[in-house]
Amino acid sequence: MKKPLTYTLIILQQLCTAVTAYSQDDKVDTLSLSFFLDCNECDFTFVRQELPFVSFVREPGAADIHILVTRSGTGGGGDKFFLNFLGRNQFEQINFEYIVITNQSDTDFNIREALLKILKTGILQYYSRSGFLGNINIELSEIDNKRADELITDRWNKWVFRFDAAGAYEKEKSQNEYNFSTEGSIEKITEAWKARLEAELEFDRENYFDDGDRITDKQNTKDVSADFVKSITPKWSAGIFTGYSSRTFMNIKNGYSLSAGIEYNIFPWTECNRRVFAIRYRAEAGHVSYNEETIYDKLGEFLFSESVEINLELIQPWGEVSAGLEGQHYFHDFSKTRLTFESDLSVRLSKNISVFCSLQSDVIHDQLYLPKGEASVEDILLRRRKLATTYETSGQLGFRFTFGSIYNNVVNERF
């Protein structure tokens, strides 16, 4: 990544007057600005050490500027960080957005240095409006104003290849287990197209011994998929998706699928780092063969289905929310349906209290793959095959309460 705009901030005098001894909530010097750094990816200790003159507060309500940092993956395997500086109080409606792009090969040191430079840039914008700019010395070095694509020659033409493999083994007196998995992908992402080919292979073996008897659980999983997505307009997208799957747990010997879909985002996709409200439709055709005859007396069948999905994602200073609802049915039998709801929510109720929760729930009436016959005790205990059900649900709920000093910027990493 090219070295971005650099400068050195030199503080010539103390920015803040002492807070009165009677109350920590008393006003600080009007020339002193308070910043709230809302960034899960940032090394906050490093930021405070490098910017000791900046007043970072613990609560967003006490800040003059809310720095909201979000992240998206890039086609090259790196990350694209969006740094949104949101002004409050006397800086209401004075907002700035910056972008930092990192490479897959960048270390944590490279990433935190790149983020720090942009944090300095945004912070300087507000110091320049506070009447305090005369106390800051700035040094700038300028480079040509060109896009990154114009500055480099990409011999791979944006194609990225990944491959990994791993094995695990565990043994004790009454049981042993081993696992092997491998995964690879090829992808190319541009503003106009997104193409991705992915393959995964996994073998699991578990052996249990009881009075000389051995009970074995064998699970094999094979998945191959290829997706091609075209950006039609700033809000419309279309795609073609193909896949192959083989799963012992699901009684699927070989499954092939081909589908086409269209997607509309109420917000432009350029704003996906902050908000998404997308509606997706997909129609699919496929063929499945089974390891065992199913409860519908099938060893293989052609299947045609359609699905509709609504997905909402918001990342705002008050918190984060994502919710998705998807419905699917088969054309040969409209009673064979599945409805899936997923949601994650994190909200600040006050400067001290925030709540978070997640929920996933499925209403299931499409288990065409279930094998005939009753599941044995071993099948149930070892989860050797999928069991019949009409629903699945899971969730989490919690709250976070903090109180105390909001102006303490001291870093002490001893022990």
C-alpha positions in Angstrom: 0.0 0.0 0.0 1.3 3.4 -0.9 2.5 5.6 1.9 -0.4 8.0 2.6 -0.3 11.6 3.5 2.0 12.0 6.6 2.5 14.8 9.1 3.7 15.4 12.6 1.6 17.0 15.3 3.6 18.9 17.8 1.6 20.3 20.8 3.0 23.6 22.0 0.9 24.0 25.1 -1.4 22.0 27.3 -4.9 21.6 25.6 -7.0 21.1 28.7 -7.4 23.0 31.9 -7.8 21.1 35.1 -11.2 19.7 35.9 -12.7 21.1 39.1 -12.2 18.9 42.2 -15.8 18.9 43.0 -17.3 17.0 40.1 -15.9 15.1 37.1 -18.9 16.2 35.1 -18.0 19.9 35.3 -17.1 21.5 32.0 -13.6 21.3 30.7 -11.8 24.0 28.7 -13.8 25.0 25.7 -10.7 24.5 23.6 -10.4 20.9 24.7 -12.2 18.4 22.4 -13.4 15.0 23.5 -13.4 12.0 21.1 -15.1 8.6 21.4 -13.4 5.9 19.4 -15.9 3.3 18.3 -13.6 0.7 16.7 -13.5 -3.0 17.4 -10.5 -3.4 15.2 -8.3 -0.7 16.6 -5.5 -1.1 19.2 -6.8 1.5 21.6 -3.8 1.2 23.9 -1.5 2.0 20.9 -3.8 4.9 19.8 -3.7 6.5 23.3 0.1 6.1 23.5 0.6 7.7 20.2 -1.9 10.5 20.8 -1.5 11.4 24.5 -2.7 15.0 23.8 -6.1 13.8 22.5 -8.9 13.4 25.1 -10.6 10.1 24.5 -13.7 9.4 26.6 -15.4 6.2 27.4 -18.9 7.2 26.7 -20.2 8.4 23.3 -22.6 10.9 25.0 -19.7 12.7 26.5 -17.8 13.2 23.2 -17.7 16.1 20.8 -16.8 13.8 18.0 -17.8 10.2 17.6 -15.3 8.2 15.5 -17.1 5.2 14.0 -14.9 2.6 12.3 -16.3 -0.3 10.2 -14.6 -2.9 8.1 -15.3 -4.9 4.9 -13.3 -7.5 3.2 -11.7 -6.7 -0.2 -11.3 -9.0 -3.2 -7.6 -9.2 -2.7 -7.9 -10.7 0.8 -7.3 -7.5 2.7 -9.6 -5.1 4.4 -11.3 -1.8 3.7 -11.8 0.3 6.7 -14.3 3.2 6.8 -13.6 5.9 9.3 -16.6 8.1 9.9 -16.0 11.2 12.1 -19.4 12.4 13.3 -19.5 15.8 15.0 -21.7 16.6 18.0 -22.5 19.6 20.1 -20.7 22.6 18.5 -19.7 20.4 15.6 -23.1 19.1 14.7 -23.4 18.2 11.0 -19.7 18.5 10.5 -18.8 15.0 9.4 -16.0 13.4 7.5 -15.4 9.9 6.1 -12.0 8.4 5.2 -11.0 5.0 3.8 -8.0 2.8 4.6 -7.3 -0.2 2.4 -4.9 -2.9 3.6 -3.4 -5.9 1.8 -3.7 -9.5 2.8 0.1 -9.5 3.6 -0.1 -6.5 5.9 0.8 -7.2 9.5 -1.0 -5.9 12.6 1.7 -3.3 12.9 1.1 -2.1 9.3 -2.7 -1.9 9.8 -2.6 0.0 13.1 -0.1 2.5 11.7 -2.3 3.1 8.7 -5.4 3.6 10.9 -3.4 5.9 13.2 -2.5 8.2 10.3 -6.1 8.6 9.2 -7.2 9.1 12.8 -4.7 12.0 13.0 -6.1 13.4 9.7 -9.7 13.4 11.0 -8.8 14.7 14.4 -7.0 17.6 12.8 -10.2 18.6 10.9 -11.8 19.5 14.3 -8.8 21.1 15.8 -8.7 23.4 12.8 -12.3 24.5 13.7 -11.8 24.9 17.4 -9.6 28.0 17.2 -6.6 26.0 18.3 -4.9 25.4 14.9 -2.2 28.0 15.7 -0.8 25.7 18.4 -0.3 22.8 16.0 2.7 22.4 13.6 1.8 20.5 10.5 4.2 19.0 7.9 2.8 17.7 4.6 4.4 15.7 1.8 2.3 15.4 -1.3 2.1 12.6 -3.9 0.3 12.4 -7.2 -3.4 12.3 -7.0 -4.0 8.9 -8.7 -6.0 5.8 -8.0 -4.2 2.8 -6.6 -5.1 0.8 -9.8 -3.2 3.4 -11.8 0.0 3.2 -9.7 0.5 -0.5 -9.9 0.7 -3.3 -12.5 -1.3 -6.3 -11.3 0.0 -9.4 -13.0 -2.8 -11.5 -11.5 -5.5 -9.1 -12.8 -7.3 -9.1 -9.4 -7.5 -12.9 -9.1 -6.8 -14.2 -5.6 -6.1 -17.9 -4.8 -6.3 -19.4 -1.3 -5.7 -22.9 0.0 -5.4 -24.4 3.4 -5.4 -27.9 5.0 -5.4 -29.1 8.5 -5.5 -32.4 10.5 -6.3 -33.2 14.1 -6.0 -36.3 16.3 -7.1 -37.1 19.8 -6.9 -40.4 21.7 -7.7 -41.7 25.2 -8.5 -45.1 26.6 -12.2 -45.3 25.7 -12.2 -43.3 22.4 -10.2 -41.8 19.7 -11.0 -39.2 17.0 -9.3 -37.8 14.0 -10.2 -35.1 11.5 -8.8 -33.9 8.2 -10.1 -30.8 6.3 -9.0 -28.8 3.3 -10.4 -25.7 1.7 -9.5 -23.7 -1.4 -11.0 -20.7 -3.2 -10.4 -18.6 -6.3 -12.0 -15.2 -6.5 -12.0 -11.9 -8.4 -13.8 -8.9 -7.2 -14.2 -5.6 -9.1 -16.9 -2.9 -8.9 -18.6 -4.4 -11.9 -18.2 -8.2 -11.2 -17.7 -10.6 -8.4 -16.6 -14.2 -9.3 -15.9 -16.8 -6.7 -15.1 -20.6 -6.8 -14.8 -22.4 -3.5 -14.3 -26.0 -2.5 -14.2 -27.7 0.9 -13.5 -31.3 1.9 -13.7 -32.7 5.5 -13.4 -36.2 7.0 -14.3 -36.9 10.6 -13.8 -40.3 12.3 -14.7 -41.1 15.9 -14.3 -44.5 17.6 -15.8 -45.4 21.0 -14.8 -48.6 22.9 -17.0 -50.3 25.5 -16.2 -53.8 26.8 -14.4 -54.7 23.6 -17.1 -53.4 21.4 -16.3 -50.5 19.0 -18.9 -47.9 17.9 -17.7 -45.8 14.9 -19.0 -42.5 13.6 -18.0 -41.5 10.1 -18.8 -38.1 8.7 -17.8 -36.9 5.2 -18.5 -33.4 3.9 -17.8 -32.2 0.3 -18.9 -28.8 -1.0 -18.1 -27.0 -4.2 -19.7 -23.7 -5.3 -19.2 -21.2 -8.0 -20.9 -17.7 -7.9 -21.0 -15.0 -10.5 -22.5 -11.6 -9.5 -23.0 -8.6 -11.8 -23.5 -5.0 -10.6 -26.2 -3.6 -12.8 -26.8 -0.2 -11.2 -25.9 1.4 -7.8 -28.8 -0.5 -6.3 -29.5 -3.6 -8.5 -27.5 -6.8 -8.8 -27.9 -10.1 -10.5 -26.2 -13.5 -10.2 -25.8 -17.1 -11.2 -24.9 -19.7 -8.6 -23.9 -23.3 -9.0 -23.0 -25.9 -6.4 -22.2 -29.5 -5.5 -22.7 -31.1 -2.1 -22.2 -34.5 -0.4 -22.9 -34.9 3.3 -23.2 -38.1 5.3 -25.0 -36.3 8.1 -27.7 -35.1 5.8 -28.0 -38.5 3.9 -27.0 -36.7 0.7 -24.8 -38.8 -1.6 -24.5 -36.2 -4.4 -26.4 -33.0 -4.8 -26.1 -30.6 -7.8 -27.8 -27.2 -8.1 -28.0 -24.3 -10.5 -29.8 -21.0 -9.5 -30.2 -17.5 -10.7 -31.0 -14.5 -8.5 -31.7 -10.8 -8.5 -31.1 -8.3 -5.7 -32.2 -4.8 -4.9 -30.7 -2.6 -2.1 -32.9 0.4 -1.0 -29.6 2.2 -0.2 -26.8 2.5 -2.7 -24.2 -0.2 -2.3 -21.5 2.5 -1.8 -23.1 2.9 1.6 -22.8 -0.8 2.6 -20.3 -0.1 5.3 -23.1 1.8 7.3 -26.4 0.5 6.1 -27.9 -2.2 3.9 -31.6 -3.0 3.2 -31.6 -5.6 0.5 -34.3 -7.7 -1.1 -33.2 -10.9 -2.9 -35.0 -13.4 -5.1 -33.6 -16.7 -6.2 -34.9 -19.6 -8.4 -33.1 -22.9 -8.2 -33.1 -26.3 -10.1 -31.1 -29.3 -8.9 -30.8 -33.1 -8.6 -30.1 -35.0 -5.4 -29.2 -38.7 -4.9 -29.3 -40.2 -1.4 -27.2 -42.7 0.5 -30.3 -44.4 1.9 -33.9 -44.5 0.7 -35.8 -41.5 2.2 -39.0 -41.4 4.1 -40.6 -40.5 0.7 -39.3 -43.7 -0.9 -36.7 -41.8 -3.0 -33.1 -42.6 -3.8 -32.8 -39.6 -6.1 -35.0 -36.8 -7.4 -35.0 -33.5 -9.3 -36.0 -30.5 -7.2 -37.1 -27.0 -8.2 -37.4 -24.3 -5.6 -37.6 -20.5 -5.1 -36.7 -18.3 -2.2 -37.1 -14.6 -1.1 -34.9 -12.9 1.4 -35.0 -9.6 3.2 -31.8 -8.4 4.9 -31.3 -5.3 7.0 -27.9 -4.1 8.4 -27.3 -0.8 10.2 -24.1 0.4 11.9 -24.8 3.7 13.7 -23.4 5.6 16.7 -26.2 4.3 18.8 -25.3 0.7 18.1 -25.6 -2.0 15.5 -28.5 -4.1 14.2 -28.8 -6.8 11.5 -31.9 -8.8 10.7 -32.7 -11.3 7.9 -35.8 -13.2 6.9 -35.8 -15.9 4.3 -38.6 -18.1 3.0 -38.2 -21.0 0.6 -40.5 -23.7 -0.9 -40.3 -26.5 -3.5 -42.5 -26.3 -6.6 -43.5 -30.0 -6.6 -45.0 -29.7 -3.1 -45.8 -26.2 -1.8 -46.1 -27.6 1.7 -42.4 -28.3 1.8 -41.2 -25.0 3.1 -38.5 -23.4 5.3 -38.6 -20.0 7.0 -35.4 -18.7 8.6 -35.1 -15.6 10.8 -31.7 -14.2 12.0 -31.0 -11.1 14.0 -28.2 -9.4 16.0 -28.7 -6.3 18.0 -26.5 -4.1 20.2 -27.9 -0.8 21.5 -26.6 1.8 23.9 -29.5 2.6 26.2 -27.6 5.3 28.1 -24.0 6.4 28.6 -23.6 3.5 31.1 -25.8 0.7 29.9 -26.0 -1.2 26.6 -27.8 -4.4 25.7 -27.0 -7.0 23.1 -28.9 -10.0 21.8 -28.9 -12.5 18.9 -31.5 -14.9 17.7 -31.8 -17.5 15.0 -35.0 -19.5 14.4 -36.0 -21.9 11.6 -39.5 -23.3 10.9 -38.7 -26.5 9.0 -41.0 -28.5 6.7 -38.6 -29.5 3.9 -36.5 -32.4 5.2 -36.8 -34.5 2.0 -33.5 -36.2 2.8 -34.4 -38.0 6.0 -33.7 -41.8 5.7 -36.3 -44.4 6.4 -36.4 -46.2 9.7 -35.9 -45.3 13.3 -32.7 -43.7 14.4 -30.7 -46.0 16.7 -29.4 -44.9 20.1 -25.9 -44.6 18.7 -27.2 -42.4 15.9 -28.8 -40.0 18.4 -26.0 -39.9 20.9 -23.2 -39.6 18.3 -25.3 -37.3 16.0 -24.5 -39.6 13.1 -27.5 -38.4 11.1 -29.9 -35.5 11.0 -33.1 -36.1 13.0 -36.7 -35.1 12.0 -37.7 -31.7 13.4 -40.2 -28.9 12.7 -38.0 -26.1 14.2 -34.6 -25.1 15.3 -33.9 -22.0 17.5 -31.0 -20.5 19.4 -30.4 -17.1 21.0 -28.3 -15.0 23.4 -29.2 -12.0 25.5 -27.0 -9.9 27.8 -26.3 -6.4 29.0 -23.2 -4.4 29.8 -23.0 -1.8 32.6 -20.0 0.5 33.1 -19.4 3.5 35.3 -16.5 5.6 36.6 -14.0 7.9 35.0 -14.6 8.9 31.4 -11.5 11.1 31.1 -8.8 8.7 32.1 -6.4 8.4 29.1 -3.4 7.0 31.1 -1.8 3.8 29.7 -0.2 1.4 32.1 0.7 -2.1 30.7 2.8 -3.4 33.7 2.3 -7.1 34.4 
